[in-house]
Amino acid sequence: MIRRLVESDIYNAAPDPTEDKIRFWLAECRTPGLLLSLVKKFPMLVQPLLEYRPLLQTAFGGSEEELQKEIKDEEELERKGDRIYWEPLRKDLENWRRAKVQKNE
């Protein structure tokens, strides 16, 4: 869903987008072809984002297939971080639910 929203934002943007908008696209775009195009068109804005999103380096000289693999790896890393973040919260919610059920019995 986010991928499509970012794509739409890029395609529907004004002819002269702001630097903030371009940085957002570079940070969030998940479409290899679009990302390659953005890096070619706005190379001066990529360097500061490399620490945050290292796969942008691949977009300078890599292939679309190589970039797709790195995007997939990046997404999996984000999912893993989400699972780690939510696990203790899920346990808390389950404990609260069980406590409520026991209280009402």
C-alpha positions in Angstrom: 0.0 0.0 0.0 2.7 2.5 0.9 4.6 1.6 -2.3 1.6 2.6 -4.3 1.0 5.8 -2.4 4.7 6.9 -2.9 4.4 6.0 -6.6 1.3 8.1 -6.9 2.9 11.0 -5.1 5.9 10.9 -7.5 3.8 10.6 -10.6 1.4 13.4 -9.5 4.0 15.8 -8.3 4.5 19.3 -9.6 7.2 19.6 -12.3 9.6 21.2 -9.8 9.3 19.3 -6.5 10.8 20.6 -3.3 14.0 19.1 -1.9 12.0 17.8 1.1 9.6 16.0 -1.2 12.5 14.5 -3.1 14.3 13.4 0.1 11.0 11.8 1.2 10.8 9.9 -2.2 14.4 8.7 -1.9 13.8 7.5 1.7 10.5 5.7 1.0 10.4 4.6 -2.6 10.1 0.8 -3.0 9.9 0.7 -6.8 13.4 -0.1 -8.3 12.8 1.6 -11.6 11.5 4.8 -10.0 14.3 4.8 -7.4 16.9 4.4 -10.1 15.3 7.3 -11.9 15.2 9.5 -8.8 18.9 8.8 -8.0 19.9 9.8 -11.6 17.8 12.9 -11.5 18.7 14.1 -8.0 22.2 12.7 -7.2 23.1 15.6 -5.0 20.3 14.7 -2.5 21.4 11.1 -2.1 24.6 11.4 -0.2 23.1 12.6 3.1 20.6 9.7 3.0 23.1 6.9 2.5 23.6 6.4 6.2 19.8 6.0 6.7 19.3 4.0 3.5 22.4 2.3 2.2 20.7 0.7 -0.7 20.7 4.1 -2.4 24.4 3.5 -3.2 23.3 0.5 -5.3 21.0 2.7 -7.2 23.9 4.7 -8.5 25.4 1.8 -10.5 23.3 -1.2 -9.8 20.8 -3.0 -11.9 17.0 -3.0 -11.3 17.2 -6.7 -10.2 20.0 -6.0 -7.7 18.1 -3.0 -6.3 14.9 -5.1 -6.0 16.7 -7.7 -3.9 18.1 -5.0 -1.6 14.6 -3.4 -1.3 13.2 -6.9 -0.3 16.0 -7.3 2.2 15.3 -3.9 3.6 11.6 -4.6 4.0 12.3 -7.9 5.8 14.6 -6.1 8.2 11.8 -3.6 8.9 9.4 -6.5 9.5 11.8 -8.1 11.8 12.2 -4.9 13.8 8.4 -4.6 14.0 8.0 -8.1 15.3 10.7 -7.5 18.0 8.9 -4.2 18.9 5.4 -5.6 19.1 6.2 -9.0 20.8 6.3 -7.7 24.4 3.3 -5.5 23.8 1.3 -8.5 22.5 2.2 -10.4 25.6 1.0 -7.6 27.8 -2.3 -7.4 25.9 -2.8 -11.1 26.2 -2.0 -11.0 30.0 -4.5 -8.1 30.4 -7.1 -10.0 28.4 -6.7 -13.1 30.5 -6.8 -11.1 33.7 -10.1 -9.5 32.6 -11.6 -12.9 31.7 -10.6 -14.3 35.1 -11.9 -11.3 37.0 -15.3 -11.7 35.2 -15.7 -15.4 36.0 
